[in-house]
């Protein structure tokens, strides 16, 4: 569990899915804003100078301060494009949430796989070391038997070849551990020197419930988050068709405007002597002015012709819808196939683990018998080396099949959309050491987001057609 919680806090793919959802969730209030009342207020304060020439004898200068206040309000009554944008945003948000849930479950699966890949690599190294040790002992024994004349020189060559091969296997196994550790580090950004192995080197063999593949397929078609996301992307594409077609549909808006203007006017007048005499000024006149205008009404906007733009965009949206429909069908078919395959892999995997346990015991008894017969000369060194190799291969195959079975069980629940932390806790209980560490506040916030945003798939999207 510690490894999973560290992956939850560090995995770039999961954190990216969370960021995409949080960003996408803001598109709903953005789209809804256009459908809510719009209110705008403007204020103007200015200084105005006006000069009026009345023939050649009268000059009037007007200088005044103007204060203007304007308020505008509007409310969309019907606009198919804006409503389609809002519904498209809702569908995209639900798709993003489904992808986030899928990313959460996928992270559980990837973490478990990386963890057991390390255990398998360690078991592989353990088997390789044991085989090398056994081959070294066999080489020493072959040398001793050759020295006393019991075996020919070819026996030493065969034992030496087997020992060298096992040394190469150890080197490969050591490199595989490094690779497996780095794959887990990519998820968690942590290094692990020691991880807990399985208790008693075995797991409980539990058949999946219910024990019908078709039931699991039905559950997957209803609950798989990747399929749910594909359905919502299809719904968003359907809304895009409506949005583009809305170019042919009128929109209706209720509006109101109010304007109030205040002028403080000072008038300066003078006469001019036609013979070029001195100006004679009249007294200044102060004239206050105020004006109010109010208008309200109902606006209808109907696009008539835009050069075929609406038709072309609608056709484009329809082809995009077909593309998303084909993608949905592809996801659905892949999901059905993977669910069927995984279910049968579990059923056969359980039987295979049972067979491995029997085979391992048989190989152990056979190896002991061949070693005893070699001591008395009824078996050759080739028989011993081959039996040793078979025993360690069977041992490694047994552990590999157990780890594979665990991953297949988690994979089936992931495909069915019901993989959660409790499943990891159950697997964690199979390990020799179990430590449960708490989440950081940021990771807890992410999990709370998943818990408080349930995905509800519309019935029209559940139609298998």
N, C-alpha and C positions, 0 to 999 in steps of 0.2 A: 504493500500500500504506500510505503514511503516513496518508492520509485514512481508510482503513478501520480502522486501529489506533486512531486517535483516536475514531472512531465507536464502536468496541468498548468503549472506556473511558468514553464519555459518553452514549450513546444511552439515554434513559429507558425506552423500551419493552423493550430488551434487558436492562437492569439489573433491571427489574421482573420479567421472566420468570425471571431467575436467582434473585431473592429468593423468588419463589413456589415454585420448585423446592426451594430450601434449606429453606423452611418446611414444605413438603409432605413432605420426606424424613424429618422428625421424627415424622410420624404413624405410621410403622412401629414404632419402639421404644415409642411411646406405646400403640399397640394391643397389641403383644406383651407389654407389662408385665402386663396383666391375665391372661395365660395362664401366667405364671411363678410360682414359689412366692412366697407372701406371708407375711412374718414380722413380728409386732408384739410389742413388749415394753412393759409399763407398770409403773411403780413408784410406791408410795404410802407416805408417811410421815406419820402423824397422831397426835394426842393425843386419847384417848377418856375421857370421864367418865361413870360410871353410878351412879345412886343407887337402891337397892332398899329399900322399906319393907315389913317383915314384921309386919303387925299394928300394934300400938301399943307394942311393947316392944323390937323389934329393928330397927336401922338399919344397912345395909351400904353403904358407899361404895366404888366401884371406880374407880380412876384408873390408866390405863395408856397406854403408847406402842405403836402398831401399825405394823409394817413389812410391806408386802405387795408381792410381785413376781408379775407375771402375764406369761406368754408364750403367744402364739397363732400357729399356723402353719396354712396351708391351701394346697392345690394343686388347681387345676381339672383334672379328668379329661376332662370333655366339656362344652362349652358352645358350641352352634352359633352363637349370637349373637356371642360374642367371636371365634370363628374367622372369621366372615363380616366382622366389622369389620377384622380383620387383612388378609384378602384384599382387601377394598375399599381399604384404605390402600395396599397394594402396587400395585394397579391405578392409583390416583390418582397415586402417585409416578412410575410409568412414563409416565403421561399428561403429568405436569408436565415430565419429562425430554424427552419428545418435543416438547413445546411449546418448551422451551428450545433444542433443536436446530433446530427450525423458525425460532425467532426469530433464531438465529445466521445461518442461511442467508438469511433474509429481510433481515437487516441488510446482508449482502453485496450483495444485489440492490438494496436501497434506496440504499446508498452509491454503487454504480456508476451507478444511474439519475440520482441527484442530480449526480454528477460530470459525466456526459456531457450533462446538461441545461445545465450551465454552459458547456461547450464549444460546444454548439449555439447558446446565446444569444450567445456571443462571435463565433461564425461568422456569425450573423445580423447582428450589429452590423458586422462587417467587410464583409459584402455590402452592407448598407445604406449604409455610408460610401462604398464603391466606386461604388455606383449614384448616390449624391448627387453625388460628384465627377464622374462621367461626365455626369450631367444638367446640372451646372453648366457643364461644358465645352461641352456641346451648346447650352446657352442662350447662352453667349458667342458661339459660332459662328453661331447663328441671328441674333443681333443684328448681327454683322458682315455677314452676307449680306443682311440687310434694309437695312443702311445703304448698300450698293452696289447695291441694287435687284434682287438675285437671288431673294429670298424675300419673300412677303407678310407683313403684320403678324401674321396668324394663326399663322405659324410661331413667332413669339416667344411668343405666348400659350400655345401647346401646350408649348413647351419650359419656360416658366415654371411651368405647371401640373405637369409631370412633376418639375421640381426641387423644388417645394413639397411634393409628395407624398413624395418621397424624404427630405426633411428630417423629415417626420412619422414616417416609418419608422425613422429613426435614433433619434428620441426614444423610440419604442416599444421598440426593441431595447435601448436603454440601461436602460430600466425592467425589461425581461425579465431582464437580467443580474443586477440587484439582487435580483429575486425568486428566481432560481435560486440565487444565493449564500446567501440567507437560508434556503432549504430545506436546503442542505447544512450550514449552521451549526446548524440545529436538531438534526442528528444528531451533530455532532462538538463543538459548543460552541467552535469556532474559526472565525476569518475567514481568507479566502484571497484575496490580491491577484492571485496568478498561479498557474495550474495547468498541468500539462504537456499539450500537445496531442498528436494522433496524429503518429507519424513519417511524413513525406512525405504527410500528409493522406489516407492510405489504410490499409486493414486487409487481412490475408490472408483470402481467401474459402475457408472450410473447411466442408464439409458435415458435419452431425452423424453420428456413428457410434454405433450402427448406423443404416443409412439406411432403416429401416422404422418407420413411426409406431406400429404395433401393439406393436413391441418396447419402445418408450419408454413406451407406456401400461402394459404389463405391469410394467415396472420401477417406474413411479410407484405402481401399486397395491400393490407390495411394500415400497417404501422411503420413500414420502412421509411426512414426519413429522407433518404435520397430519392425515392419514388415520390414522396410527398412534395419535395422541392420541385421535381420535374412537373408535377401537376399544377403547382402554383405558377411556375414559369409559363405553362400553357395558358392559364387563366389570365396572366398579365398580357400575353400576346393577344388573347381575345379582346381584352380591353383596348389594346392598341388599335385594333381594327375599328372599334367604335370611335376612338379618338380621331382617327384619320377621316372616317366617313362623316364626322360631325361638321366638316367643311361645307356640307350641303344643308345643314340644319340651322334654322334661325336661333339666335340667343336673345334672351329678354332680361333687361336690367331696370331696376327702379333707382332713380337718381334725384338729387336735390342740391341746389347751389344757393348760397347766400353771400351777398357782397355789400359792404358798408364802406363809404368813402367820406372822409372829413377833409375839407379844404379851408385854410385860413388865408384869404386873398387880400392883398393890399394893392390899390389902384393909384397910379400916379398919372395925372393928365396935364397937358400943356398946349398952348397955342403958339403958332409960329407966324411972325409978321411976314406977309408975302414980299415986302420990300427989303427983307433982311434985317428987320428990327430985333429988339431984344425979346427973348421968350417970356411969356407971362404964365406962371405956374398956378394951377388950381390947388385947393386943399386936398391932402391925401384922404382916400376913402377906404375904410376897412370893411370887407364884405365876407362874413363867415358863410360857408356852404356845407351841406351834408346831403348825402345821397345813399339810398338803400335799394338793393335789388334782390329779389328772391324768385327762384324758379324751381319747380319740381315736376317730374314727369316720368314717363315710361318709355324706355328705349328698346327698339327691336333692330337687330342687325342680321341681315341675310346676305351671305356671299352669293353673288350671281354667277360669275365666271372668273376663274383664275388660271386660264390657259391649260386646263386639264391637270393641274397640280393635284387636286383632291383625288381624282380617279387613279392617278399613278401611285400616290402614297397609299391609297386603300388597297390596291393590288399588291403593292410591296408588303404591306402588313399581313395580307392574307397568305402570301407565300412564306413569310416568317412564321405564321401560325402553323402552316403545314410542316415546317422544319421542326418546331417545338413538339408537334404532335408525333412526328417520327422519332424524335429523341425520347419522348415519353415511352413509346412502344418499345424502343430498344432497351431502355432501363428496366421496363417491366419484364421483358423476355429474359434478360440477363439475371434479374432477381429470381425469377422462377427457376431457371436452370441452376443457379448457384445454391439456392435453398435445397433443391432436390439433391444435388451432389453432396452438399455438406451434411445433410441428414444421413444419407447412405454411407458417407465416409465415417461418421460417428458409429453407426451400427457395425460396420465392418472393422472399424478401428478397435472397438471393444473386444471383438472376437480375436483380432490380431494380437492384442496385448495378452489375452489369455493364452494364445498359442505361443507367444514369445516366452512367457513364464515357464511353460512346459518344455519348450525347446531349450531354454537356458539350462534347466536342470538336467535334461538329457545330454546336452553338450558337456556339462561338467563331469557327469558320470563317465561319458565316453572318453574324455581326455584323461581322466585318472586311469581308466582301464588300458588305454593305449600306452601311456607312460610306463605302466607296470609291465606290459608285454614287451616294450622296447628294452627294458632292463634284462629280460630273460632271452632276448634275441628273436622273438616272434614278430616284432614290428620294426620297421625301419625308421630312420630319422625323418624321412619324408612324411611318414604317417603322423609322427608326433608334431612336427611343425605345422602341418595342415590342420590337425585337430586343435592346436593352440589358437591358430588364426581364426578358425571357425567359432571357437568358444568366445573369443573377445569380440568378434563381429556380431555374434548373437546378443551378447551383453549390450553392445552399443545400439543395436537395432531395437532392443527392448526399451531402453531409455528414450530413444528417438520417437518410437511409436507412442509412448506415454505423453511426451511433450506435444506431439502432433495432435493427440486426442484432446488434450486440454484446449489447444488453440481452436480445434474444430468445434468444440462445445461453445466457446465464446463467439466464434464466427457465426454459428447458427442463431444465437441470440441477437447478435448484431444485425444479421439479415432480417430477423423478425422485428427489429426495432425496440426490443425490450432489454437490451444489455445495460446494466447499471452497476453502481459501485458495489452493491451487495453481491454480485457475481464475482467481482474481484476479491472481495473479502472472503468468499467461500473458497476460492482458489488459494488465497493467502493462508488460510487455515491448513492447507495441505503441506505448507512449507515448514522446515525445521524451526525457523525463527520467525515470529510474526510481530511486527511493530507497526502501529498505526499512528501516524503523525497528523496533526491538524493542518488545515489549509491556512494560507495567508489571507488577509482581508480582501486582497484583490481577487484571488481565486474564489473565495466564498461569494463575492459579489457576482462573479460570472455564473456560478452554480445557481445563485438566487434568481438570476435573469432567466435561466432555463426553467426553473421551477414555476416562476410567476408569469410565463408567457406560453400557456398551452396552445398547441396547434390544433385547430379544428378544420378538418378538410370538408369543404362543401360537398353535399351529396352529388352534385353534378360532376364533381371531379372524381368521385369514386366509381363512376360508371366504367366498367371494364372495357366497354367499346371505345 
